[in-house]
Amino acid sequence: MRISISLLLVCLCINITNAQFTESPLTKVQLKTSKQTERKKPKKNLFTKRIVPITLIASGILLSTSDFEKSLQKDIRSSVGNDFYFGMDDYTRYAPIVQMYAADIFGVESRNHWFDQTKNLLISSLVTSAATTILKKEVGKPRPGDPSQLNSFPSGHTSMAFVSAAVLYEEFIDTSPLLAYSGYFFAVTTGSLRMMNNKHYLSDVLVGAGIGILTTRLVYHYEHLISWNPFKNSEDIAFAPHFTGDGVGVYFSKSF
């Protein structure tokens, strides 16, 4: 019941644990005003958009603390070795974001201006971070590799990875489908590594993925409500994303 009750809080809170900003840029990349395209396909209704993420969340809840997922986790560790650890999951969760900004720099046609992309990404990340943080505290599920840590459910790395992948998908699905879907490769890799590293169970990863996708799709569905963009017609913008092991931020400056 605590899981069910906590899920109601998914889109009601905002947490800033995954966003970082600084006053001076790390590097300057002159970003041209990216081409945007009108969607040729009719927009899916909100119910259709929610089917996949809700299925992931429901599946994760049903599997949580089950004998099946405990047995699966033991099998995974046995296959990779009990001493296995590969920390690439700290970085693969942000790979789709790098893909998105690189595509903007090289002029790939996108759904939104780079500022709107960043705005949607940050909102999705903040809400997802809030949801995962609340659930971790409310559920208190022990991690497979360290039962003393009661913050296994859901996986924060996985939820952030799927936010990144979902944003990339929304921006380029109409103009570059291969690029749009490629982000999910890194997201799935992140979730898989969390299990291989013995940090999370399957249910943690499924729910994290569902929350990340659901939040992002809701943000894009209602993006017209937050249409403010002071850089819509500006090209003299020095801009670059910034990533650390703990979060993602944006460096930018404007020449006058």
WOLIN-V291995 format. One record per pair of residues at least 12 apart in sequence whose ideal C-beta (glycine too) atoms are under 6 Angstrom apart, sorted by the first residue. I is the first residue (numbers start at 1). J is the second residue. Records with the same first field share a line. If there is no record, write none. Layout:
I = J, J
This chain:
2 = 138, 139
3 = 61, 139
6 = 134, 135, 138
9 = 134
10 = 131
11 = 127
13 = 130
14 = 126, 130
15 = 129, 130, 133
17 = 129
18 = 125, 129, 247
19 = 122
20 = 247, 249
21 = 249
25 = 251, 253
26 = 242, 251
27 = 240
28 = 238
29 = 239, 240
31 = 105, 114, 237, 239
33 = 235
34 = 104, 110, 114
35 = 109
36 = 110, 112
37 = 109, 175
39 = 174
46 = 221
49 = 217
53 = 210, 213, 214
56 = 206, 209, 210
57 = 207, 210
59 = 206
60 = 203, 206, 207
63 = 202, 203
64 = 203
69 = 201, 202, 203
72 = 202
73 = 144, 201
76 = 195
77 = 198
80 = 196
85 = 197
89 = 157, 190, 193, 194
90 = 245
92 = 186, 189, 190
93 = 157, 160, 161, 190
94 = 243, 248
95 = 186
96 = 164, 165, 168, 183, 186
97 = 164, 241
99 = 168
100 = 168
101 = 241
108 = 176
109 = 175
110 = 171, 172
111 = 171
113 = 232
115 = 229, 231
116 = 229
117 = 171
118 = 250
120 = 219, 223
121 = 167
123 = 219
124 = 163, 215, 216, 219
125 = 163
127 = 215
128 = 159, 163, 211, 212, 215
131 = 211
132 = 154, 156, 159
135 = 154
136 = 151
139 = 153
141 = 153
144 = 198, 201
145 = 198
152 = 200, 204
153 = 204
154 = 204, 207, 208
155 = 194, 200, 204, 205, 208
157 = 190, 194
158 = 190, 191, 194, 205, 208, 209
159 = 208, 211, 212
161 = 187, 190
162 = 187, 209, 212, 213
163 = 212, 216
165 = 183, 184, 187
166 = 213, 216
167 = 216
168 = 183
170 = 220
191 = 205
236 = 255
237 = 254
238 = 253
239 = 252
